Amino acid sequence: MKRIEVKAETPGSVIRHEVSPGDTVSEDDPILTIESMKMEIPISAPVDGRVVEILVAPGDAVATGQTVAVIEA
Amino acid sequence: MPFEREIAEHARRREKALAMGSKRKLEEFAAAGLLNARQRIAFLLDEGSFQEVGLFAVSERPEDRDRSPCDGVVTGYGRIDGREVGVVAYDFTTLGASSAPVASLKFQHVRKTTIARGIPMVILGEAGGARIPDVMGARGIARTRSHQVYDRRRQTPWVTAILGQSYGSPSWKAAMSDFVLMRKGAVLAVSSPKVTAVAISEEVDPEDLGGWRLRTEVTGEVDQAYATDQEVLLAIRRFLSYMPSNANEPPPRAPVPPGSGEGMERILEIVPEQRERVYDVRRVIDVIVDRDSFFPIKERFAKVLTCGLARIDGRTVGIIASNPIFKGGALDPQACRKATSFVVLCDSFNIPLVFLTDTPGFLVGVEGERLGLAGHIMNFNHALEMATVPKLAVIMRKSYGQAYINMGGTADEIAAWYSADVSFMDSAAAVNVLHGVRRQTDPERFEALRSELARDTSAYDLAAGFLAQDVIDPRETRAWLIRMLAVHENRVSGGVGRHYMATWPYNF
């Protein structure tokens, strides 16, 4: 098992979580949605795996490269 | 029987060469479920079409003559869907397919023929690097120089597949090819982990050094990766089905599969009416193009921009589409690099370009600037200006700022969907920039200023100035493209462009 950090690719603010810790996700499944550049943009799983934790809450600001969730793959 | 001795000797020599190198390595290949060089060629080409050159070639070093069948590289010609190609397959079981002078002559022979006769070149790469001791010493290394290899002018398509460990020679070929594939588990790098570990005194994981994820996602040097040799070889056949045999002919036309265009009605459900909602543009492409004809290029690299070959009404097209599901479709330096190399590929082989635009602009910021964003934007623009293939653009929703020019603003025909919004920037962002007013702090004033800035940004405003040639319903997109591709067929030159970028680099 490898811990994979899910990182934000654009800065923005978190609108909502799309999955919960413990959920199984496939590559490209949205983990959470942020608002950035006037759009609702998903941050998606880079690999198949299980969500271990989500590190940001709705309303939080995220920066480019910030780790927002951890997946076990 | 006349010539009895010669016949037996001929058969013996032929059999020995066809048996390739080390038995143990051949068994390891089979046990791992991999194809060897000759099996790869047989799987790639139309059955029975392989015409080998150099079966009896061996190393020039007397001590290696008996253990270097074909000098480690199987070369020749064959057919793919009835069309001739040149093929070079590195045989890893023979001295690790290490590069050596006779092998190099064989490569140059096939290369020369493919250019002179106008047929594609396919390279099946896997090699441990240069052969030692052949390349050692001043004479050894200096003799490896070859204008025959590095002078490429895109006269015919080059495809390289990396099917195992690849250091040195096949890695250079991949870096000079129009289309590059990789088997997952293969490694593409300049030098082996062993050499690297010695050079930098650090153990290196081969996947970190040149695994498929690095090459397809981070550097973009590999266009597609597959789990098996067979899938890679089928993808080569598929890539070539879109391509002309050489730059002097138009791409072949294919029959239109039944059911093409049937999904056009669904397009209104795929693209959200609210501009702040995103979607995956690959679903839009799938309904517009001939059924199942979309073939993505660098799909895992710079995902904000989807590029790929497809057919519309049986004609090959190159699609450049914003993909809002990734970073909202904002263009970063990597996306510009990807677009530039794709424009060069399409223009060099007479493939019309189709833009599907929905971008908030360039992804400005420190990261982009550190990577030289302006230079990458201008390379992309420069490529579009040099291109002489027909360019058609469909503005789906947003097209803002300088990115308007990159994403179809220079096209021969522009159609805007009635949902298009075209301006210097998003009106809400403009309120922030020009007036320093935010929606949260003063909603009333914000809305007033926003509606003022949102004036004259519609599809009809663009068409009123004849800056778009039509405003269409999204469901009419396929029909519009079919008609415009027919109108813009390059009759004057028989479908062949000027190829001003034939000598442009392969990596940007």
Interface residues (C-beta under 8 A of the other chain):
Chain A: E9 T10 P11 E35 S36 M37 K38 M39 E40 I41 P42 T64
Chain B: R275 E276 R277 V278 P324 I325 F326 K327 G328 A330 P360 L363 G365 E367 D426 A428 A429
